[in-house]
Amino acid sequence: MATKLLGRPAQFLSRIPRPALRWAVRVAILAVVTPVILQWLIAYVVGNDARLLPPQLQHAKNLLVVTAHPDDECLFFSPSILGVLDRNKNVMGGLLVMSTGNNYGKGGLRRQELKGSCKSLGIHSQRCVALDHPDLQDDPKRWWNTQLIESSVHEHVVKWEVDAIITFDEGGVSGHINHRAVSAAVRHYTATNPKAPVAYSLTTTSLIRKYTILGDLPLTALPFMWRILEALCYPARKVDPDHSHRALAANTWHRYLLTRGAFASHGSQYTWDRYLYMVLSRYVWFNDLKRLPHVSDSQQGRA
């Protein structure tokens, strides 16, 4: 019986014309090799070029990452955080989490676990903050008060002299309603407050693209391809303003291990599915970011 089962794939392959089989093998090899080469190029060779990592992020003095729950920072944002902080030791990183993640009554524990994650990612403990406001409690069915989020973000922008923000886009990566509320609040903040710093949002993809490890990188890198080629040929001397609207960051192997170490700090969340996530998800390997509209953009347009 086992021999018959094993023989069926061989019989099927024998029916495929050899030229078609050779092309199928070549395409399969290309599909595997291309993402790996791209990851290596972006992570190790051209990742610090201003055409991939804009000066607004690369040379920020005080970076603020705004999330919804403890562990968001390493599940989604680690390539961006490490891409900035690991390249420039003069950048002070900050993390503002809008809740303690107390949906299952573990808020106090998750807040403590967050400190270990921040340490792994290079964020100082004094700038690793999880709020516990009664109107901003972890709830997958509740839209948060965006005005309250804006107020908290602005408070920490002033307190820490923040000059760059990274947060969710309108899809919230996972679609979580709390993530999307954070995105809406930061988007409104930068679009209406002249004193708001530049802000970038992490791009949400489809579920299939999300769990392809590096397989989604060629598609993600497609808009950056000419920039990557330019960066390989010659370093950026004068930065084109158009290049500042998007960013692409990839983890080196060392940064990926730091990401694993950061999430290991969240012991209460380390279930078997999260273990798979830390291998399969594109968000632990690379990030692509888009700059949020700023009130100064419309002012420049009128001028």
C-alpha positions as CSV (number, residue, x, y, z in Angstrom):
1,M,0.0,0.0,0.0
2,A,2.8,2.4,1.0
3,T,4.6,1.6,-2.2
4,K,1.6,2.5,-4.3
5,L,1.1,5.8,-2.5
6,L,4.8,6.7,-3.0
7,G,4.6,5.7,-6.7
8,R,1.8,8.1,-7.5
9,P,3.8,11.3,-7.4
10,A,6.5,9.7,-9.6
11,Q,3.9,8.6,-12.1
12,F,2.4,12.1,-12.2
13,L,5.8,13.7,-12.7
14,S,6.7,11.2,-15.5
15,R,3.7,12.5,-17.4
16,I,4.9,16.1,-17.4
17,P,7.0,17.0,-20.4
18,R,10.6,17.4,-19.5
19,P,11.0,21.0,-20.8
20,A,8.0,22.1,-18.6
21,L,9.4,20.2,-15.6
22,R,12.8,22.0,-16.0
23,W,11.1,25.4,-16.2
24,A,9.0,24.6,-13.2
25,V,12.1,23.7,-11.2
26,R,13.9,26.9,-12.3
27,V,10.9,29.0,-11.3
28,A,10.7,27.3,-7.9
29,I,14.4,27.9,-7.3
30,L,14.1,31.5,-8.4
31,A,11.1,32.0,-6.1
32,V,13.2,30.8,-3.1
33,V,16.5,32.5,-4.0
34,T,15.2,35.9,-5.0
35,P,13.7,36.8,-1.6
36,V,16.8,35.6,0.3
37,I,19.1,37.8,-1.9
38,L,16.8,40.8,-1.5
39,Q,16.7,40.3,2.3
40,W,20.5,40.2,2.3
41,L,20.9,43.3,0.2
42,I,18.5,45.4,2.2
43,A,19.6,44.2,5.6
44,Y,23.4,44.1,5.1
45,V,24.3,46.2,2.0
46,V,22.0,49.1,1.2
47,G,19.7,49.3,4.3
48,N,21.3,52.5,5.6
49,D,20.9,54.4,2.3
50,A,18.7,57.4,2.6
51,R,16.6,56.2,-0.4
52,L,15.4,53.2,1.7
53,L,15.6,54.6,5.2
54,P,14.8,58.3,5.1
55,P,16.9,60.8,7.1
56,Q,13.8,61.7,9.1
57,L,14.0,58.3,10.6
58,Q,17.7,57.5,10.3
59,H,18.9,60.7,11.9
60,A,16.1,61.3,14.3
61,K,17.2,62.3,17.8
62,N,14.2,60.9,19.6
63,L,12.1,58.2,18.0
64,L,8.6,57.3,19.4
65,V,6.8,54.1,18.5
66,V,3.1,54.2,19.3
67,T,1.3,50.9,19.7
68,A,-1.9,49.5,21.4
69,H,-0.8,46.5,23.5
70,P,2.4,45.1,25.0
71,D,4.1,42.8,22.5
72,D,3.0,44.8,19.4
73,E,6.5,46.3,19.3
74,C,8.2,43.0,18.6
75,L,5.4,41.2,16.7
76,F,5.1,44.0,14.1
77,F,7.7,46.8,14.4
78,S,11.0,45.3,15.3
79,P,12.7,45.7,11.8
80,S,11.8,49.4,11.9
81,I,12.9,49.9,15.6
82,L,16.1,48.0,15.2
83,G,16.7,49.4,11.7
84,V,16.8,52.9,13.2
85,L,18.3,52.3,16.7
86,D,20.8,49.7,15.7
87,R,22.2,51.9,12.9
88,N,22.5,55.1,14.9
89,K,23.4,54.8,18.6
90,N,22.7,58.5,19.0
91,V,19.0,58.0,18.5
92,M,17.0,57.7,21.7
93,G,14.1,55.2,21.3
94,G,10.8,55.5,23.0
95,L,7.7,53.2,23.2
96,L,4.3,54.4,24.1
97,V,1.7,51.6,24.5
98,M,-1.9,52.7,25.0
99,S,-2.9,49.8,27.2
100,T,-1.5,47.1,29.5
101,G,-3.3,44.4,27.5
102,N,-5.5,43.5,30.4
103,N,-8.3,41.8,28.3
104,Y,-7.6,38.6,30.2
105,G,-6.7,40.1,33.5
106,K,-2.9,39.9,33.0
107,G,-2.3,43.7,32.5
108,G,0.1,44.0,35.4
109,L,2.2,41.0,34.3
110,R,2.2,42.2,30.7
111,R,3.4,45.6,31.7
112,Q,6.4,44.0,33.5
113,E,7.1,41.8,30.6
114,L,7.2,44.8,28.3
115,K,10.4,46.1,30.1
116,G,12.3,43.0,29.0
117,S,11.2,43.5,25.4
118,C,12.3,47.1,25.4
119,K,15.7,46.2,26.8
120,S,16.2,43.6,24.0
121,L,15.2,46.2,21.3
122,G,17.4,48.9,22.7
123,I,14.7,51.1,24.2
124,H,15.5,52.7,27.6
125,S,13.3,51.6,30.5
126,Q,12.4,55.2,31.3
127,R,10.9,55.5,27.8
128,C,9.1,52.2,27.8
129,V,5.6,53.2,28.9
130,A,2.3,51.3,29.0
131,L,-0.7,53.4,29.9
132,D,-3.6,52.1,32.1
133,H,-6.3,54.6,31.4
134,P,-9.9,53.4,32.1
135,D,-11.0,54.5,28.7
136,L,-8.1,52.8,26.9
137,Q,-8.5,49.2,28.1
138,D,-7.7,46.3,25.8
139,D,-10.9,45.3,24.1
140,P,-11.2,43.8,20.6
141,K,-14.7,45.1,20.3
142,R,-14.3,48.7,21.4
143,W,-13.1,51.7,19.4
144,W,-10.9,53.8,21.6
145,N,-11.2,57.5,22.3
146,T,-8.9,59.0,19.6
147,Q,-8.8,62.4,21.3
148,L,-7.5,60.8,24.4
149,I,-4.8,58.9,22.4
150,E,-3.8,62.2,20.6
151,S,-3.5,63.9,23.9
152,S,-1.2,61.1,25.3
153,V,0.9,61.1,22.2
154,H,1.3,64.8,22.2
155,E,2.2,64.8,25.9
156,H,5.1,62.3,25.3
157,V,6.2,64.1,22.1
158,V,6.7,67.2,24.2
159,K,8.1,65.4,27.2
160,W,10.7,63.4,25.2
161,E,11.3,66.0,22.4
162,V,10.2,63.5,19.8
163,D,11.1,64.3,16.2
164,A,9.8,61.0,14.5
165,I,6.9,58.6,15.1
166,I,6.2,55.1,13.9
167,T,2.8,53.6,14.3
168,F,0.1,51.4,12.7
169,D,-1.6,52.3,9.4
170,E,-5.4,52.3,9.1
171,G,-5.5,48.5,8.8
172,G,-3.7,48.0,12.1
173,V,-1.7,45.1,10.6
174,S,-4.0,42.5,12.2
175,G,-7.2,44.5,11.8
176,H,-7.5,44.8,15.6
177,I,-9.9,47.7,16.4
178,N,-7.6,49.1,19.0
179,H,-4.7,49.2,16.5
180,R,-6.9,51.0,14.0
181,A,-7.9,53.6,16.7
182,V,-4.3,54.3,17.4
183,S,-3.6,54.8,13.7
184,A,-6.6,57.2,13.3
185,A,-5.5,59.2,16.3
186,V,-1.9,59.6,15.2
187,R,-3.0,60.4,11.6
188,H,-5.3,63.1,12.8
189,Y,-2.6,64.5,15.1
190,T,0.0,64.9,12.4
191,A,-2.6,66.3,9.9
192,T,-3.9,69.0,12.3
193,N,-1.1,69.9,14.7
194,P,1.7,72.0,13.2
195,K,4.0,71.0,16.1
196,A,3.6,67.3,15.4
197,P,6.8,65.5,14.2
198,V,7.0,63.5,11.0
199,A,5.2,60.1,11.4
200,Y,5.4,56.8,9.4
201,S,2.8,54.0,9.4
202,L,3.4,50.3,9.0
203,T,1.8,48.9,5.9
204,T,-1.0,46.3,6.4
205,T,-1.0,43.4,3.9
206,S,-3.4,40.5,3.2
207,L,-3.4,37.4,5.4
208,I,-1.7,35.3,2.7
209,R,1.1,37.8,2.2
210,K,1.5,38.2,6.0
211,Y,2.6,34.6,6.5
212,T,5.0,34.0,3.7
213,I,8.2,34.6,5.6
214,L,10.4,36.3,3.0
215,G,8.2,35.3,0.1
216,D,6.4,38.6,0.0
217,L,9.6,40.7,-0.1
218,P,9.9,40.9,-3.9
219,L,6.4,42.3,-4.2
220,T,7.0,44.7,-1.2
221,A,10.4,45.8,-2.6
222,L,9.1,46.4,-6.1
223,P,8.4,50.1,-5.6
224,F,11.9,50.4,-4.1
225,M,13.7,48.5,-6.8
226,W,15.1,51.4,-8.6
227,R,16.3,52.9,-5.3
228,I,18.0,49.6,-4.4
229,L,19.8,49.6,-7.8
230,E,20.9,53.2,-7.3
231,A,22.1,52.5,-3.8
232,L,24.1,49.6,-5.1
233,C,25.8,51.8,-7.8
234,Y,26.4,54.9,-5.8
235,P,25.5,56.3,-2.3
236,A,22.9,59.0,-1.9
237,R,24.5,62.4,-1.9
238,K,21.5,64.7,-2.2
239,V,18.3,63.1,-1.0
240,D,15.3,63.4,-3.2
241,P,12.3,64.6,-1.2
242,D,10.1,62.0,-2.9
243,H,12.2,59.3,-1.3
244,S,11.2,60.4,2.2
245,H,7.6,59.3,1.7
246,R,8.3,55.6,2.0
247,A,10.8,53.4,3.9
248,L,11.9,49.8,3.8
249,A,13.8,48.1,6.6
250,A,14.9,44.5,7.0
251,N,16.3,42.6,9.9
252,T,19.7,41.1,9.8
253,W,20.0,37.6,11.3
254,H,21.3,39.3,14.5
255,R,18.3,41.6,14.7
256,Y,16.0,38.8,14.0
257,L,17.5,37.0,17.1
258,L,17.0,40.2,19.1
259,T,13.4,40.2,18.0
260,R,13.0,36.6,19.2
261,G,14.6,37.6,22.5
262,A,12.2,40.6,22.8
263,F,9.2,38.4,22.3
264,A,10.5,35.8,24.7
265,S,10.2,38.4,27.4
266,H,6.4,38.2,26.9
267,G,6.1,34.9,28.5
268,S,2.4,35.2,29.1
269,Q,1.8,35.5,25.3
270,Y,4.3,32.8,24.1
271,T,1.8,30.2,22.8
272,W,2.5,27.7,20.1
273,D,0.8,29.8,17.4
274,R,2.9,32.8,18.4
275,Y,6.0,30.6,18.1
276,L,5.0,29.9,14.5
277,Y,4.3,33.6,14.0
278,M,7.9,34.5,14.9
279,V,9.1,32.3,12.0
280,L,6.4,32.7,9.4
281,S,5.4,36.4,9.6
282,R,6.9,38.9,7.2
283,Y,6.7,41.5,10.0
284,V,9.5,40.0,12.0
285,W,11.7,40.0,8.9
286,F,11.0,43.3,7.2
287,N,8.8,46.4,7.4
288,D,7.6,48.8,4.7
289,L,6.5,52.2,6.0
290,K,4.6,55.1,4.5
291,R,4.8,58.7,5.7
292,L,1.6,60.1,7.2
293,P,0.2,63.4,5.8
294,H,1.3,66.4,7.8
295,V,-0.4,69.7,8.3
296,S,2.7,71.4,6.7
297,D,2.1,69.5,3.5
298,S,-1.1,71.4,2.8
299,Q,0.5,74.6,3.9
300,Q,3.3,74.1,1.3
301,G,0.7,73.2,-1.3
302,R,-1.1,76.5,-0.8
303,A,2.2,78.4,-0.9
